[in-house]
Amino acid sequence: MRYVSTRGGGEPRSFADVLLDGLARDGGLYVPEAWPVLPPLADLRGRSFAEIAVAVTWPFIDGAIERLDYERIVDEAYATFDVPEVCPVIPIGTLPSGAPLHLLELYRGPTLAFKDVALQLVGRLFDHVLSLRNERICVLGATSGDTGSAAMDACAGLDRVDAFILFPAGRTSEVQRRQMTTLTAANLCAVEIPGTFDDCQDLVKAAFADTSFRDDVHLAAINSINWARVMAQITYYVTAHLAVRDDDGPVSFVVPTGNFGNVLAGWVAARGGLPVDRLVVASNRNDVLTRFFTTGTMSLAEVVPTTSPSMDIQVSSNLERLLFEVLDRDGPAVAELLGRFRGEGAVSVTGAVLDALRSEFDCGRLDDESAARVIRDVHHRTGLLLDPHTAVGLGVAEELADGGPLSDPEVPVVCLATAHPAKFPDAVEGATGIRPALPERLGDLFDLPERIARAEADLADLEDLIRQRLG
């Protein structure tokens, strides 16, 4: 498998190259030269999560790593989860349409968020490929909350990796922040930046665009701009389908998302042959994606703090990969479109492109008050506690089931539960009166000292910090 840039520059690269590069030299994101077909569902039934992960993702990796090495890496990655299913599916009733409703619990990993599913694998892939090449990298990432702790946990103690994670001051939950800042491994650094997640993400992209700095420190990406992140998330769409259907009938997925990587993985699964009826993008008040899929216009707006901070985003990086496909893989057209978006703050696609997008995606938004109602109602009905991001997804599912695209009672609906409720205790307690407890292994989180580096939202200041830390 070879990979190309969404902006059309450079020669095709191997999986190992794009794993370590993250962002293409022309500023684009890497995608496969061709989309592989998934194995038949019948061949995957009864197999473990790790076995399915290997079967589903191997075509993206073939040629870069030995198969037996990859099987070992995958086994080790998913042995870190606290249930054998890794990503269990929980039935929670029906939607107003009568469609069966399920939660896909993606927070059973070390840092209690869906990012663990990809990053426990990516960290081990980094370690393996760097050992083969006898190289060292400096990982740079931005987080709106969950990516940071998952990335740092995955990189902790790796001999050939230094990791710097940028997070926006005051815009993560306290649990999210402490999961980054209380880690003690010498190769990790949590960097507080004044501003929003988009400011952090812009700094990461600017650092990669500075080719002298990039080459000097051997920069690598761990955000979902890194293709390996998206690739690893394809697996749980397949395992969820297997869990809710015993045939090849369709399933719809509702995905709370800000940066579009999680739902993009569902699109890749569908592209590979997974029977998917609808993919639903669920937004909070920072609804750039909902506005785009409704109107065809991307427009920048102020980022509003919400109770679901991991979705407090206005620039969704992974949308570029989808635009590359709907624009017939025309890299210069993608570059021109996104250049106008950055320059003018708004850009529109044609009616034909919007129709193509809406043939596969639906969307909806939920505000904090409505998300709190969902948390309260689900707890009253089932006894389950939801985090506010998952509540956004369920609330949108309920709205779209009332005569909308999720109204077919024969199509099961799976809502992705993206984080443990204890990561957002204030929001959950405000909705239910119950303060969710952290798992015992994280029980001392609030007693540990924090280590925080700080930099301005300025590339030179950030680069100086990284150079000083690297010595």
C-alpha positions, -999 to +999 in steps of 0.1 A: +000+000+000+012+035-009-001+069+002-006+102-015-012+137-003-046+153-005-030+184-020-013+164-048+023+171-041+053+147-038+057+110-046+036+082-031+049+071+003+049+038+023+029+033+054+060+035+076+068+069+060+034+084+065+033+070+101+064+089+110+057+120+088+021+126+098+016+156+077+026+157+040+053+182+030+028+202+009+005+206+039-019+179+029-030+148+046-021+113+035-047+089+021-042+054+005-037+054-033-067+030-034-093+020-008-090-018+000-121-040+004-129-053+039-129-091+045-164-106+043-183-103+076-189-140+077-151-146+078-148-123+109-176-137+131-165-153+163-130-138+161-114-116+188-112-078+185-074-081+179-079-107+152-105-085+135-082-055+138-054-073+120-077-086+092-093-051+087-062-030+088-035-053+073-041-041+037-032-005+048+001-018+063+012-046+040+047-042+028+058-020+057+059-045+087+061-082+089+027-098+095+037-117+126+052-085+141+020-067+134-001-094+150+020-092+182+018-053+182-020-054+179-023-081+206-002-060+230-022-028+222-056-042+230-044-062+260-044-028+278-082-025+277-102-036+308-127-059+290-120-087+266-144-073+239-122-041+239-151-020+225-183-036+239-218-028+224-246-022+249-283-022+240-302+007+255-337+004+241-352+018+210-355+051+192-389+068+187-389+051+152-387+017+169-351+012+156-329-008+181-305+016+198-270+006+210-240+023+227-205+014+214-184+018+245-150+031+233-136+043+266-124+010+281-087+018+275-060+033+298-072+069+296-109+063+294-115+078+259-120+065+223-086+079+214-070+049+232-083+025+206-060+041+180-032+055+201-023+023+220-016+009+186+001+039+171+025+043+200+037+007+195+039+011+157+061+042+163+084+021+186+086-008+161+093+012+130+118+035+147+137+004+160+138-010+125+152+023+112+174+032+142+158+066+143+143+090+169+113+113+166+097+143+183+060+138+184+040+171+184+002+171+189-027+193+199-056+182+220-091+195+228-090+171+257-088+133+251-061+130+224-035+145+248-037+120+276-041+090+252-011+101+232+011+107+262+001+074+278+009+056+245+043+073+242+053+072+279+088+057+284+094+049+247+132+051+241+130+067+207+101+092+211+098+126+228+062+138+230+050+174+232+012+179+235-004+213+233-037+220+251-058+251+254-057+268+288-089+264+307-107+246+280-103+210+290-120+193+320-098+190+351-096+152+347-085+156+311-058+181+321-045+161+350-043+129+329-016+148+309+001+168+335+006+142+362+025+117+340+061+114+351+079+099+321+108+121+312+100+119+274+066+136+279+058+173+280+023+189+283+023+224+270-005+249+279-013+274+252-036+305+257-066+303+233-086+275+218-079+240+204-079+255+169-050+278+180-031+247+192-038+228+160-027+258+139+006+258+158+012+221+151+005+226+114+028+257+113+056+237+130+053+210+103+053+237+076+086+250+090+107+224+072+140+234+088+126+229+123+107+198+112+139+182+099+160+194+128+140+177+155+125+149+134+089+160+139+061+135+138+023+139+142+000+120+166-032+139+160-057+124+136-039+142+108-017+110+111-034+084+089-026+056+113-051+071+138-080+070+114-070+035+101-070+020+136-106+033+143-121+014+113-120-018+133-147-008+159-172+000+131-168-036+119-170-052+154-201-031+162-218-042+131-210-078+140-224-073+175-258-058+164-266-079+133-262-116+125-265-109+088-252-084+062-280-059+067-273-022+072-264-004+104-265+034+110-238+051+132-241+083+151-208+099+159-201+129+182-172+146+164-153+178+161-122+171+141-141+145+118-115+117+122-138+094+141-167+095+116-142+095+087-131+060+099-168+049+095-168+063+060-137+043+052-153+012+066-184+018+044-161+025+014-145-009+020-179-027+019-193-025+055-231-023+051-237+012+065-270+029+061-263+064+075-234+081+091-245+109+113-223+138+124-233+150+158-221+185+169-224+207+200-229+244+197-196+246+178-214+232+148-191+239+119-196+204+106-234+205+109-235+238+091-213+225+064-233+193+057-265+214+058-255+243+036-223+233+018-205+263+034-176+261+058-173+293+078-152+302+108-170+313+140-160+319+175-153+287+195-178+286+224-168+267+255-193+238+262-197+209+285-184+187+257-150+204+252-134+177+230-158+190+202-151+227+208-135+231+173-142+252+143-115+238+119-121+201+113-088+188+098-100+154+086-127+169+065-099+175+040-096+138+034-133+135+025-131+166+003-102+150-016-125+121-025-156+141-035-134+164-056-123+134-076-089+133-059-080+167-074-052+178-050-048+213-064-085+219-061-084+208-025-055+231-018-072+260-035-105+255-016-088+252+018-065+282+010-096+303+004-111+290+036-081+301+056-078+334+038-114+345+037-129+326+067-156+309+046-158+288+015-186+269-003-187+237-023-209+232-054-244+218-052-232+186-068-205+181-042-230+189-014-254+163-029-226+137-029-218+144+007-254+143+018-260+110+001-238+095+028-239+118+058-265+133+080-260+158+108-274+175+138-265+197+168-273+197+205-267+225+230-256+219+266-290+221+281-304+194+258-273+172+264-279+175+301-315+164+296-303+133+276-279+124+304-307+127+330-332+108+309-309+079+300-298+075+336-335+075+348-344+049+321-314+026+322-292+035+352-263+043+328-243+075+332-232+092+299-205+117+293-217+149+276-202+141+242-220+108+240-252+126+251-248+149+221-248+119+199-278+103+215-298+135+214-291+140+177-301+103+171-334+109+188-341+140+167-333+122+134-354+092+143-386+113+143-395+110+106-358+116+096-330+095+083-329+072+113-366+064+112-364+029+096-372+005+124-354-023+106-320-006+108-302-007+141-286+025+153-252+025+171-242+057+189-205+060+197-198+065+234-166+084+232-155+089+269-160+077+304-185+099+323-159+104+351-138+125+327-166+151+329-179+148+365-193+184+367-215+180+337-227+146+347-234+156+383-252+187+371-275+166+351-281+137+375-270+147+409-245+118+408-208+125+406-192+096+387-161+081+402-129+074+384-118+038+381-097+026+410-065+027+389-069+065+386-082+071+421-051+092+431-053+115+401-062+146+421-034+140+446-005+139+421+016+169+413+012+185+379+040+193+354+030+220+330+051+238+304+037+270+289+041+287+256+025+316+238+003+309+207+034+318+187+055+294+166+088+309+175+080+306+212+069+270+208+099+260+188+122+275+214+105+255+241+109+223+222+145+229+214+153+237+250+136+205+262+153+183+237+186+198+247 
